[in-house]
Amino acid sequence: MPRQSDVGQAASAKTSAQFAHELSALTAFSEAEVTKFFPVQEDAEALKKLIAAVKTATDENDKRAKLIGNIESVARVVTKLATKLVLP
C-alpha cells in the first residue's frame, strides 16, 4: 500500500477525531476510549450502526433483522465491547 501524503494523513486524523467525538456522544465511552478501541474506521462505523439499530423505536424483531443483516461487522464490534466491559 502506498504511503499516504501528509495532507491525507492530516485529513484522516481529523476525520477520525470527529467520528470519535460523535460516537462518544452516543455511548458511555470517552473520545479517547472510542479511538483506542475502534481505531479502524470500519469498526467505528459498525459501532454506530449497532447503536442506531438498538436505539430505534422499532419492535424487537426489526432490531434482530437489522443486526443479523450486519452480523459480520457487528460481531467485531460486539467482541471489542465485550472485552472492554468484561476485562479490566
Secondary structure, DSSP 4 states (H G I P E B T S, - for coil): -PPPPHHHHHHHHHHHHHHHHHHHHHSSS-HHHHHHH--SHHHHHHHHHHHHHHHSSS-HHHHHHHHHHTHHHHHHHHHHHHHHHH--
